[in-house]
Amino acid sequence: MATAHLRLSQRMPLHPLNNTATVTATDSVLVSNPKQQYRILHSDERNLLNHQHPVTATATEKMETTALDLNSSLAEELNAVRMKTERLRLDKEKTEKMLKEREALLLLQMKEIEERGQIQRHLEIQVDRLFRLKELKSYSVRISPLKSLREKQRSGWNMNEVHSLVSVFMTENAILLYIYLKKFDSLGKNL
């Protein structure tokens, strides 16, 4: 007997030539199961083998339609993949643009914060200098109790007002001193 395993491209007796495009499911079953490929035929079946069957014509038409359907489905899948890659590319460009804008915004904010920090340091230095000047002024006032003429004029005391206050103070003190001495004399006489 002949070998059970035949290649798909070889022609089998009383069968059409197998091309890779027109391979049917029955052919693959025959090749995969060699016991079903060779069987003893009855006389009625032998006569049927020699006649053309319309089934083969419809099978080739079905094969052509399935091949066309396969090609169209592959084309649809290819178009879907192309659309998806285009959409992903557009999304990538959008996100890159957005990230660049955010980076520019963050750099601008960082520069503003650095400028504010420098201004704040400068102001702190100035406040520290002013505080030291105040302390220095207070130390100098403590050391020299003599007031300048300008400070005396700024204080607003007139010499007449000073003399009148001194005279009032003196008269009040004189009266109190007189009363005190009188009491002291009266106490001394009683002893």
Backbone torsions as a table, in degrees:
resi	resn	phi	psi	omega
1	MET	NA	162.0	-179.5
2	ALA	-79.0	166.6	-179.2
3	THR	-68.4	149.0	-176.2
4	ALA	-78.9	-26.5	-176.6
5	HIS	-99.3	110.9	176.2
6	LEU	-110.6	149.2	176.7
7	ARG	-74.4	156.8	-178.1
8	LEU	-69.9	-27.7	-177.5
9	SER	-81.2	-13.0	178.9
10	GLN	-77.9	150.7	179.3
11	ARG	-90.8	134.1	176.1
12	MET	-96.6	154.1	-178.9
13	PRO	-62.1	137.9	178.1
14	LEU	61.4	24.6	177.2
15	HIS	-129.5	151.0	178.2
16	PRO	-69.6	160.0	-179.5
17	LEU	-66.0	132.4	-178.2
18	ASN	-88.6	118.2	170.7
19	ASN	-101.0	160.7	179.7
20	THR	-67.2	-27.4	180.0
21	ALA	-78.7	-26.8	-175.5
22	THR	-109.4	31.4	177.6
23	VAL	-75.5	129.2	179.8
24	THR	-102.0	168.9	-180.0
25	ALA	-69.1	-33.1	-179.7
26	THR	-68.2	-35.2	177.8
27	ASP	-63.9	-43.5	-179.9
28	SER	-66.1	-31.5	177.1
29	VAL	-69.6	-39.3	-180.0
30	LEU	-65.2	-40.8	-179.4
31	VAL	-70.8	-38.5	-177.2
32	SER	-74.5	-25.3	-179.4
33	ASN	-124.5	89.1	-173.8
34	PRO	-67.9	-21.6	179.7
35	LYS	-67.0	-33.1	178.9
36	GLN	-79.1	-19.6	-176.9
37	GLN	-69.3	-40.8	-178.0
38	TYR	-111.6	116.5	176.2
39	ARG	-145.0	162.6	-178.8
40	ILE	-82.7	128.6	-177.3
41	LEU	-100.1	144.8	174.5
42	HIS	-82.3	170.6	-176.1
43	SER	-64.2	-35.8	179.3
44	ASP	-67.3	-38.2	-179.9
45	GLU	-71.2	-31.1	178.8
46	ARG	-65.6	-37.7	179.3
47	ASN	-68.3	-34.5	-179.4
48	LEU	-69.3	-27.9	-178.4
49	LEU	-68.4	-27.5	-176.6
50	ASN	-83.9	-14.0	-177.5
51	HIS	-93.6	150.7	175.4
52	GLN	-77.6	133.5	179.2
53	HIS	-106.4	137.6	177.6
54	PRO	-69.2	-13.8	-179.9
55	VAL	-63.7	-37.9	-179.6
56	THR	-65.9	-35.8	179.1
57	ALA	-66.6	-43.2	178.6
58	THR	-69.2	-30.0	178.2
59	ALA	-67.0	-40.8	178.7
60	THR	-67.9	-37.8	176.6
61	GLU	-63.9	-41.0	177.5
62	LYS	-63.5	-38.7	178.7
63	MET	-63.9	-42.2	179.2
64	GLU	-65.0	-42.3	179.1
65	THR	-67.2	-38.4	177.4
66	THR	-68.0	-36.0	176.9
67	ALA	-65.2	-41.7	177.3
68	LEU	-65.3	-42.1	177.2
69	ASP	-62.3	-40.3	178.6
70	LEU	-63.7	-43.5	178.2
71	ASN	-64.6	-41.9	-179.8
72	SER	-67.9	-38.5	178.6
73	SER	-67.7	-36.4	175.9
74	LEU	-65.6	-39.5	177.8
75	ALA	-65.1	-40.6	177.8
76	GLU	-63.7	-43.0	178.4
77	GLU	-63.9	-40.5	178.2
78	LEU	-63.0	-43.0	177.1
79	ASN	-63.8	-40.1	179.0
80	ALA	-64.1	-41.3	178.6
81	VAL	-65.8	-41.0	178.0
82	ARG	-62.5	-43.7	178.9
83	MET	-63.4	-40.3	-179.9
84	LYS	-65.0	-43.5	178.7
85	THR	-65.4	-37.1	177.4
86	GLU	-64.4	-43.4	178.6
87	ARG	-63.3	-41.7	177.9
88	LEU	-65.1	-38.2	178.0
89	ARG	-64.5	-42.8	178.2
90	LEU	-64.5	-41.1	177.3
91	ASP	-63.0	-39.8	178.7
92	LYS	-62.8	-43.8	179.0
93	GLU	-63.1	-42.2	179.4
94	LYS	-62.4	-45.1	-178.6
95	THR	-67.4	-37.7	177.1
96	GLU	-63.6	-41.3	178.6
97	LYS	-63.8	-44.1	179.8
98	MET	-63.7	-40.8	179.1
99	LEU	-65.9	-37.8	177.3
100	LYS	-65.2	-40.9	178.0
101	GLU	-63.4	-43.3	179.3
102	ARG	-64.5	-39.1	178.7
103	GLU	-63.7	-42.3	178.5
104	ALA	-63.7	-41.2	178.8
105	LEU	-63.8	-43.4	179.6
106	LEU	-65.5	-38.6	176.9
107	LEU	-63.5	-41.1	178.5
108	LEU	-63.3	-44.9	178.5
109	GLN	-64.2	-37.8	179.2
110	MET	-64.7	-40.5	177.6
111	LYS	-64.1	-41.5	178.3
112	GLU	-62.0	-42.0	180.0
113	ILE	-65.1	-40.9	178.0
114	GLU	-63.7	-41.0	178.0
115	GLU	-63.4	-43.1	178.0
116	ARG	-62.4	-38.4	177.7
117	GLY	-63.5	-41.2	178.1
118	GLN	-66.2	-41.5	178.0
119	ILE	-62.7	-42.8	-179.9
120	GLN	-63.9	-41.7	177.3
121	ARG	-62.2	-41.3	179.1
122	HIS	-63.2	-43.4	178.6
123	LEU	-65.4	-38.9	177.8
124	GLU	-62.1	-40.0	178.2
125	ILE	-63.6	-42.6	179.4
126	GLN	-65.3	-41.8	178.2
127	VAL	-63.3	-41.0	177.7
128	ASP	-61.7	-41.0	177.8
129	ARG	-63.7	-43.6	179.2
130	LEU	-62.9	-41.2	178.8
131	PHE	-62.7	-41.6	178.1
132	ARG	-65.6	-37.1	177.1
133	LEU	-63.9	-40.0	177.6
134	LYS	-62.8	-44.6	178.6
135	GLU	-62.3	-41.4	179.1
136	LEU	-63.5	-39.6	178.7
137	LYS	-65.9	-42.8	179.9
138	SER	-65.4	-37.3	176.0
139	TYR	-64.6	-39.5	-179.2
140	SER	-69.4	-33.1	177.9
141	VAL	-68.5	-38.3	-179.9
142	ARG	-67.3	-35.5	-177.2
143	ILE	-73.8	-45.7	-177.8
144	SER	-110.6	99.6	-179.1
145	PRO	-76.6	-6.0	-179.9
146	LEU	-73.6	129.0	179.6
147	LYS	-92.3	145.5	177.7
148	SER	-79.1	166.5	-179.5
149	LEU	-62.9	-38.1	179.4
150	ARG	-63.2	-43.9	179.3
151	GLU	-63.0	-36.9	177.5
152	LYS	-65.8	-40.0	179.5
153	GLN	-69.4	-35.7	179.1
154	ARG	-68.2	-33.7	-179.3
155	SER	-65.3	-22.4	172.9
156	GLY	84.2	11.7	178.7
157	TRP	-83.3	122.8	172.3
158	ASN	-87.8	151.7	178.7
159	MET	-64.8	-34.0	178.5
160	ASN	-64.7	-41.7	179.1
161	GLU	-64.9	-38.7	179.9
162	VAL	-64.6	-44.3	179.6
163	HIS	-64.7	-39.7	-179.6
164	SER	-66.5	-39.6	178.0
165	LEU	-65.9	-38.1	179.2
166	VAL	-67.0	-41.2	-179.7
167	SER	-66.5	-39.4	177.2
168	VAL	-63.7	-44.6	179.2
169	PHE	-61.8	-41.8	-179.8
170	MET	-65.8	-41.4	-179.3
171	THR	-67.0	-40.4	178.4
172	GLU	-65.1	-42.2	178.7
173	ASN	-67.0	-36.6	179.3
174	ALA	-65.6	-41.1	179.0
175	ILE	-65.0	-44.2	179.6
176	LEU	-64.7	-37.9	178.4
177	LEU	-66.6	-40.6	178.5
178	TYR	-62.3	-45.4	-179.9
179	ILE	-63.8	-39.9	-179.2
180	TYR	-65.6	-43.8	178.8
181	LEU	-65.3	-37.9	178.6
182	LYS	-62.1	-43.7	179.8
183	LYS	-66.0	-39.9	-180.0
184	PHE	-64.3	-40.2	178.1
185	ASP	-65.5	-41.0	-178.6
186	SER	-67.6	-33.1	177.2
187	LEU	-70.1	-39.8	-179.5
188	GLY	-66.1	-33.8	-179.8
189	LYS	-73.4	-32.4	-179.0
190	ASN	-74.0	-21.7	-179.5
191	LEU	-77.7	NA	NA
